[in-house]
Amino acid sequence: MGSKTTIGLTIVGAVVGGLTGNPGLGPMLTSIGSKAAIGYMVGATITAYNYLKNQDITTDQQGIQVNVTSSEAPLPVLYGKSRIGINIVDIRQHPTNSDVIAIVGTIGLAPEGSASVQGINEVSKIYFDEELAIDGPSFPANSSGNNPTSAGVQSAFGTAGGTFGTNVYLEYMLHDGDDDQAYDFYLNDVFSSSGTADGAWGTQSKGKGIAYAVFWLWYKDDVFVNGLPNINMELEGNKVADVTDLSAAFAYSTNPVDCIYDYLTSTRYGLGIPAADIDAGQTTLQANPITTASGSTVITVADSSALSTSVGGLVTLSGAADVGGIVAARLNVEMTVVSMVSDTSFTADLGGANASSTATGGGSSVKFDASSFTSAANYCDESVDVGHETLADRFTCNGFLLSSAPPLTNLQRLLTACNGRLVREGTLYKLLIRRVTAAQAFELNTSNIVGDWTFARSGIDDTANLITATYVDVDQNWQPQTSTFPSPGDTNSYLSDDGGYLVQMDVDLPFTENEYMSVMIAAQVLLETRADMACTLVAQREALKLSCGDVVNVTHPTPNWTSQPCWVEEVAIRNDGMVELQLKEYVAATYTVPSMKVRIALVAASLPGNYDTDIDPEPQS
């Protein structure tokens, strides 16, 4: 076959090795066989879930709510909503009041940046031994007039706003972890010479990049009946960039793509990939990019990077005034790519008669966003009718990463939230979420396919007919629960097709907290294992217009295919100038919403948070 240069490559699961730290994924992959690796894909589907097979999502989820006492324990990275316990780094008695102790506990790693744009977003509830202790705590000003505070303290712990030690026995201070946060005023005031750097909590103790909490407890035996409490909290995690508008301020988001982008680019806890290497921004077009006819609903855009688009993808034409025959009102809106005209141009549907005149123009100030991240983020944000209710978002990301875990493991863990795939083509990292996709206008057939074919099918033990997905159920104290596809009681036609031979696959979804979402992902995983027909072929150079993630029709007598749609899994250039392609069967039904049973509604229970301390321990006569 000869050596070849890889432009795009699918890596199924965690077959790549050597990823030990920052920056980026690129350095970890220097060669694959005889081809220089310029591009590759990391998937979070099918066998990529194997990275969690040796993990225990139940242990992780339960362990994160327990207080660890250590100054060196790894801190979690928090995305979306989660419930976690603090990591206690210090407990000490007040130097002049033996009834008071201070507990300092870390919450998680915050993204790098100033106070105005970074930090974790919010702590909504704090529990002591499963009893709500503080409802709606804030991040108050860290000063003598506000630190500590009793705002939101519940009646079991005194009267909020009262006098500490008289009618309120719990006060606190929260720090969001931004890079500009100062040392804790009251810790410094009590345990160090005020305003100095010496002592236990001097002015150097700022906790830059670390969200943490300080609790002040006044001993009262009928308040802290179980002694030192286990403290955990419900919160909204790190503020992240919006991939649909990278110029916007960082903000809280449960969109999986925003969170993945944050982990890819973070130099503090992520992969440290330069933002310029990620296809998530605006791309400047060449001069004269737009051609339209009067009243046309379709524009033609010419650009050398047109290969980064695909039919069915979304583009955005940017500008502030009428340009190239497009009225300003129709700029900065998404359009759908309807065809690939050539290697350097494509047509996009404006969705209405919005062209004001026939024109060719625009210039370099006109931009389009060919970002795969933007397209993926918008797909996650789509509402979905699951038959019993409408989900506001198709996929969300709510959970935590373990900073002690390998970066590739954490990346795959995040990708499970949307069943996404990370692709590197050339110098660009792209994110793909497989969905119903129109085939490219370009077809592979006898006119451009040359050389031998290689075919592959999965073995029976790799073709699932039952999927069990483990997700995190918010309604059951953020503990793991399972869903199955097909649902219990439903006819399992896949099992029947396999002659009753059960092949069950287990997948863990640590960032999924909705049962319906877990079933959608489980169904897609199952159907992708069953669409297992794959092949490798060699084509003429014109096949370079294909990219990883495209769908292409194949018509050829060798496999007896007529317009057989296939995913493009790998694109490589051989030394002889030919193009080697790896293809996998595409089945549109894989990416539709499956039939689901109605989720069982839970009945709220009101159980006591602690034991009744008024019980007379002496037996009655």
N, C-alpha and C positions, 0 to 999 in steps of 0.2 A: 504493500500500500504506500510505502514511503512516508517520510515525516511530514508533519503538517503543523500549522499554527492555529491554535484554538481562538476563535472570536467569542463564542458563547458556549457554555458547557453546563450540563445538569449534573450536579452531584447529589445522589439520592442518600439522604440521611447524613450521618457524620463520618463519611469515608475519608474526608480530608483530615490530616493530622497536623500537629505541630503548632496549633494556635495556643499560645501561652500568655499573650498580653498585647498591649498597644504597641504601635498604632496600626489600625486597619487590618483587613483580612488578607490583602494582597500578598504580603511577604510570606504567608504560610504555605503558599502553593507555588512551587517553582517548576514543577514538571509533572505531567501525567503521561506515562508511557513515553512515546517518541515525539510528543508535541509540546511546544512551549505554551504555557498556560497564560493567556492574556485575559480570558474570561471564563466565568464559571457560575453555576447556580447552586445556592444552598437552599434546600427545601425543608419545610416543616410539615410534611405530609407523608403518608404511607410509612416507609421504613424510617423516616426521620423522627418519628415518634419513639423510635427505639432508644433515643438518648434518655428518655424518661423511664425506660423499663427498669433501670437499676436505681431509680429514684423512688421515693415514697412520698407522694403528694399529701397523704394523710399525716405522716410524721412532720413534713414541712409545715403544713397548715396549723397543726396543733402546736408545734414547737414555737412558731412565730408569735403565739399569744402568751407564752410563758416568759416571765422575767428571768433573764440571765444576768448574773453578777460578774462582770468582767470589764476591765479597761482595754482589753485587746480583742474582744469578740468582733467578728466582721459585722458590718451594718447592712441592712437591706436597702435596696433601691426601690422606691415606691412609685407606682403608676396607677392612676385611677383611684378607685375606692378600695380600701382594705381595712382589716382589723388586725392590729399587731400589739405585742407587748413591748415594753421598754427594755432596753439593755442597761441595767443599773451599773453606773461607773463610780458612784460614790454615795455612801450613807454616813452621816456624821451628826453628832449631837450638838445642839446650840451651846456655845461656850458659857453662856450665863443663865440659861434656862434649861434644866435637865428634862423638862416635859416636852421639849420640841426637838424633832429631828428633821434633817433635810435629806431628801432623796433626789439625786440627779440621775436622769436616765436618758439615753440617746434614743431617737426615733428612727432616723434613717439618713442616708446620704442625699444631700440636696445638689441640684445642678449648679455649675459655676456661673457667677454673674452677680450683679449688684442687687440691692434690696428692692429696687423698683421693678425688676423683671424676674427674679428668681426665688428659690426656696420652695418648700412644700406649700400647698395652697391653703389647707384648712384642717383643723382638728375639730370634729363635730361632737364627739361624745368620749368621755373618759370613764372607765369602769374600775372600781375597786372590788376584787373578788366577785365579779359578775354583777355587782350592784352599780347602777348608774350613780356616779359621784359628781360629775360636772357635765352639764348639758350646754352645748354651744360655747365652749371656751374660745377666747379670742387670742390674738397676738397683740397684747396691749403695749403701749410705749414702755420701754425698759428704763424706768427712771424712779426716783424716790417717791413720786406721787402715785405710781401705778404698779410697782414691783415690791412685794407680791400682790396678787389680787384674789378675791373670792367670787368674782363674777361667775354665775352659772352653777355655783356649788349647790347641791341638792340638800333637802331638809334633813336627811339622815346624817349629814355631816355639819349641820349648823345652819345659821341664817346668813345667806349671801349678803355681803356688805356689812356684816356685823363686826364685832370686836373679837380679834383672834384670841382664843383661850377663854373667852367669856360665853359667847354664843355661836361661834363658828370655829371649827377645829381643823380646817383644811384650807390652805391657800396654795397658789401655784404661779408659775411663770412659764410661758412657752416661747421658744425661739425657732423661727422657720428655716434656719440654715443658710440664709443668703450670705454672700461673701462680705457684706458690709456690717454684719451684726457685731455688736459690741459685747464686752464681757457682761455677765449677769450682775446687775447693780447690787441686789440684796445679798447674793452669795459673797460678793466682794466686801460688802459692808460688814457682814457678820464674821467671815472667816479670814479676812485679810485686813491689813491696815488700809483704810479707805482711800481709794484712788491710787494705790500703788501696785506694783507687779509682784510683790512678795506674798507669802502665805499660800494657803491651800487653793484659793480661788482668786488669784491676782488679776490684774488688768490684762495680762497676756492670755488669759483663758477665755478666748472668744468663740471657739468651736466653729471656725470658718468652714462652711460646706457641710456642717452637721446640724440637723434639726434635733433639738433636745428639749426636755422638760425638767423643771425643778418643782418639787412638791414639798411643802412645809406642813408637817403633821404635829398637832398638839395632842399629847396622849390623853385619852379618855376611854375607859374600859368598855363603856356601853356604846361607843362609836366604832372603835377599831376592835371589834369583838374577836376577830381571828388573828390578832397581832398584826404584823407587817403585811399589808395587802399585796396581792398580785395585781399589778396595774396594766391594763391594756386600753387601747383607744381605737375608735373608728375615725378614719381621716380620709382626706383627699390629697393625693400625692404630688409629685413634682410638677411644677410648671414647665411646659415644653413649647417648642416652636410649632407653629401652624404651617404644615407643609404646603397648604394651598395659598398661603401668603407669608412668605418668610420674612417680609419686612415688618410684620406685626409684632407687638410685644409678646413675650412668652406668657402663656396662660395655661390654666388647668385644662386637661383634655382626657377623655376616655377613648379617643380614637386610636386604634392599634397602630396606625401608620405614623401618627405624631410621636407616639412612644418609641416605636422602632427607630425612627429618625433620630430621636434624642439619644438613644443608646448607641447608635452607630457613630454619632459625632462627639459624644461627651469625652473629654480628656480626663475627667475625674474618675468615672466609674465605668465608662463604656469602651468602645473600640477606637475612639480618637481619629476616625476617618475625616479628613478635611472636607468641609461642606462643598468645596469646589469639585470633589470627586463623586458627588451624589447628584443624580439627575432629579433635582427637586426645585430648580429655579427657572427663571425666565431665560430664554435663549434669543439673542439678537439675530434678526434676519438679515439677509443680504439686501441690497438696494432693490427696489421695485418688486416687492414680494407678493403683491395682491393683484389679481385680475378678476373683475366681476362684470356682469352685464346688468343693465338697468332692471331693477325689480327682481334680480336673481336671488335665489335662496342658497346658492352655493358659491363659495370662493375657492380660488386656487392659490396655494401658498407655495412659493419656491424657496428652498433653503437646502444648504449642503447637509444639514442634520436631519433631513426628512426621514431618513431611515430609522430614526428613533421613534417615529410614530407607527401606528398600525391601524388597520381598518377597525372601526368600532371604538377606537380610543378617543379621548377627549383632549381638545386643544383650546387655548384661550388667546384671542387676539387683543393686545393691550394698546391703549392710547387714550388721550383725553379729548381729541377733536376728530371730526370727520377725516377719514383717511382711506385712500384707495377705493373709494366708492362705498365705504361702509359708514353709516351714520354713527355718531358718537354713542347714541343710546344702545347700540348693539355691540359696542366694544366691551371688553372685560367680562364677557359671558362665555360659558362653555359651548363649544361646538363639537359635533361628532365627525370624525374622519370617515368619509364615505368611500374613498377610493385612493389608491396610490397611483398617481399619474406616471411617475418615473422615479428614478433613484433620488432625485432632488426636489420633488414636488408632490403635493397631495391636495385633494379637494376636501372641504369641510362644509357641512350643512349648517347654515345660520338659523334654521328653524323658523323661517318666515321671510316675507319679501322685505328685506331691510337694506338692500343696496340702492343708493340714491341716484347713481349714474354709472355709465360705463367708464372705467378708469383703470389705469395701471400705475401704481405708485406706492408710496409709503416710506421707503427709505429705511435706514438702519435704526431709527427710533421706534419702529413698529416691532413688537415682540410677540412670540407665541410661546405658550407653556406646553412643552411636549412631555411633561413630567409624568413618569410612571407612579411616583409617590402621590401626586395630586389625584390622578385617576383612581388609585387604590384607596386613598382617603375618602374620596367622594362615594365610592362603592360601599365602604364601611358605614358611611353616614346615611345610606338609603334606608327608608322605612320598609318593613317587610311584613306582609300579611301571612301569618302562620296558620290561618284557618280558624283560630279561636280568639285571637287578638292580633293587634298590629304592633310590632316592635318598632320603637322610634328609630333604632339603629340596627343595621344588619349584624355588625360585630362591635363589641366593646372590649376594652382592655382594663381589667381591674385586678391588681394583685401586686406581687413583689418579686424582685430578683434577689438572689443570695450573692452578695459581692464576693464571697469566697469561692463561688462556682467558676469553672472555666468560661471565658467569654463566649465561645461557640455554644456552649450549653445554654447560657443566658439568652443568646440571640435566638436559638431555636425555641426556647421557652416562650419568648415574646411572639415569635411567628405563629405559634399555635392559636393565638387569639383571633387571627383572621385566615388561618390556613395559607399563609403567604410564603413566597419564595423570593430570596434575594439573588439578584443576577449581577454579575460584573461583566460588562462588555467594553473592551478597550480600557479606558480609564474610568468609566462610569459605573457606579453601583445603581441598580434599579430594583424596584420592588414590584412584584407581580402577584396578583390574586386571581387565580383561575376562575373563570365565569363563562357564561354563554357568550361566545365570541364568533363574529363573522369571519369566514375564511378570506385570506388575501386574494386579490384579483390574480396574482401570479399563481400558476399551477405547475406542479411537478409532473412531467409526462415523458413520453418517449423522445421528445425533441430536446430535452435538457438533462435527462438522467442517463448516465454512462456508467460502465463498470459493473461490479458484482453487488449483490444484495446480501445482507445478513439479517436474519429474523430471530426474534426472541419472544418467548411467552413465559409468564410466571408459572411456577409450580403450584399444585393444588393447595399446599400449605401456606402459600403466600397470597392466595385469593380468598379474601374473607367473605363469609356469608352472615356474620353477626359481629357488630361492633359494640363494645361497652366503653362509654366515655365517662371519665371522672372529672367533674367540675366542682366549683366552690359555690355552695348554696348560702346566700346571704341570710335567707329566712331561717336557716338552721345553724345560727351562730357562726357563720362563715366556715362551716366544716364541709369536707368533700362529700358529695353524693354522686350517684351514678345514673346515667341514662343509657338506653340501648336503642339501636337501630338494626333491624325492624323492632318496633315496640313489642313488649310482652303481650301476648294474646292476638297479635296480628299474624296473618298468614305470611310465612317467610318463604317467598318464591325463590329466593337465592339458594336457600338450603335445599329446596326441592330440586332446583336445577343441578345441584351438586350431589344428587342421589342420597340426600340425608346425611352426608359426611360433614360434620360441624367443623368449621374453621372460624374460631373466634379471635378477634383482635382487640386488644385493650389500648386505649389512647388516653393520655392525661392532658387536661385543659386547665392549667393553673391560673390562667387569666380570664377564664370564662365563668360568669356568675349567673347566667340565665340558662335554664334547662332547654328552652327552645333553640337557643344558639348552639348548645352542645349537640343537640340532635342534628341540626343542619350540618355542622362540621363532621359529625360521625357518619352521616349519610354520604357526604362527599368523599370521605376517606374510603368507605366501603366500595363505592361505585368506581373510584379511581383504581382500586386494586383489581377490579373485575374488567376494567378497560385496559387490559394488560398487553395488547398486541403492540410490539415495538420492532423497529428495523433501523438499519444503518445503510445508507446508499451514498453514491458519489454522483454529483451533478455538475453541470457547466457553471462557469463563474457568475452567471446572471443570478444564481441562487443566493448570492451574497445579499440580496435585498431582503432576505429572511432574517429574523432575529429570534432569540430565545423567547418563548411565550407566544409567538405567532401561531395561528392555525393555517395550515396550507392543505389544499386538496391534492391528492395523488391519484393519477390515472396511469396504469401500466399493466401489461399482460403478465409480468412475472408473478406478482401476487394476485393477479386477476382482480385488480381494484379499479373501480370507476368512481372518480370524485370522492375518494375516501379521505375524510378530514383527519388530520394528524396535528398534534402539538409538535412544535419545533423544540427539541430538547438540547441540541448542541449544533453549533456551526463551526467548522474548522476549514482553514485553507491548507491544502497540501502543497508540497514543493513543486509539483507539476502544474500548479495553477487551478486544479480542480477543487471543488468544494465538497467536503464530507458532511453529511447531515445525519443526526440521530433524531428519529421521529417516534412518537407514541400516539396510540389511538385516541382520538377525541370523540367523546359522546356528550352531546349537549345536555341530555337529561341528568347527567351527573351534577350539574350546577343549578338545578332548579330546587325550589323549596319542597321537601318531602311531606307526605302526610304525617301528622303528629297527633298524639293523644293529648287531651286537655290536662294541663298540669294540675295535680291535686292541691287544693288550697289548704293551708295549714291553719289550725285554730290556735289563737294566741293563748298562752297559759300565764297564770299569775301565781308564781311560786315565791316563797320568801327568799330574800337574798342572803340571809344569815340566820343563825339559830336565835331563838327567843331567849334573851338573857334574864327574863323575869321568872323563869321556872325555878321553883323552890327545890334545891338539890336534896333536901331532907325528905325521907318517906313520910307520908301522912299516916297518922294513927287512926 
